[in-house]
């Protein structure tokens, strides 16, 4: 069993959902934390809770990673912290007809979901490679496996993260570097995602939603074992399996029907 006690993790998007779950799970394992997001009040509340429960060190950094050069600025702030684990969790989706969505808003989403994630991964990969130790977890999505109408751009960002993660993991493996990389690909989960995306909650959606904390635990366990991809919940894994045998156009049609009918 790998001991994380005394090591340090940087978690982006830590103010709620998976980010807050990762913070709790890693603190429970004895890791010190650097948590970052836009909402200072939620970060401070999370810090107080974790310090009280686990007695670890927690540093709060308030930052919007969708901003230009934000990832580089964050790295410059924490580069001397000796970070051992990077959790690229910050991200969100936008639901709706593509041509009706605002280009500037979509660009900010891509900046956060993709650019901030791979820039941070690149910067920390250099550090991890040099010390021959480290972990990188990128939070992707089930949408990475399937063209998803109404989430066209969001799904594309998550496909990027999944493929990027698997490729990066292979590069480290071929260099015999002790650096683990995993992509977490959850389905709909009980976080703020749906409300922020602007999608209405339907009975079908409510039935599909899983709990975030067990998924986060599964993700950390997979990362420590250097698994390339982790997909919580059996129903999601079954769905992803059958998608392999469907033409992508047909898979997109199926996704359109399942989402549009509940719009």
Secondary structure as UniProt FT lines:
FT   TURN            5..6
FT   STRAND          8..12
FT   TURN            14..15
FT   HELIX           17..28
FT   TURN            29..30
FT   STRAND          32..37
FT   HELIX           40..54
FT   STRAND          58..62
FT   TURN            65..66
FT   TURN            68..69
FT   HELIX           70..78
FT   HELIX           79..81
FT   STRAND          85..88
FT   HELIX           98..100
FT   HELIX           103..110
FT   HELIX           111..116
FT   HELIX           117..131
FT   STRAND          134..139
FT   HELIX           142..145
FT   TURN            149..150
FT   HELIX           152..174
FT   TURN            175..176
FT   STRAND          179..184
FT   HELIX           193..197
FT   HELIX           203..208
FT   HELIX           212..224
FT   TURN            225..226
FT   STRAND          229..230
FT   HELIX           234..243
FT   TURN            244..245
FT   HELIX           248..260
FT   TURN            261..262
//
